[in-house]
Amino acid sequence: MKCAVCGSTALVEGKLGGGDASLTGFQPSDMPWLKRAFAMGNREILAFACLHCQHLQLTVKFSEGDLERYQQFEGEQPNVLERINSEIGKPKAKGGKPGRRRA
């Protein structure tokens, strides 16, 4: 990884923390309020400090589920007719309501 400001590779990895030794986390804005209230589902924040220019870079550690959930909207979206036609060709889920998954 390189510094976003000066391009140096002399970065020191760390984590953001509070004065009481608690770690700060990232919460997606679409997370239910109850999970946010109890700090459930926080994503780990990694910090990288540049030795040359003292710039601080932050990155978030996403889970595989997060990547699947949020990357489904990446890129150009199909129009309504294309979505409807693609849904017609999909097989229905067995049992229960169409499209629901069983645990």
Secondary structure, 3 states (H helix, E strand, C coil): CCCCCCCCCCEEEEECECCCCCECEECCCCCCHHHHHCCCCCEEEEEEEECCCCCEEEEEECCHHHHHHHHCCCCCCCCHHHHHHHHHCCCCCCCCCCCCCCC
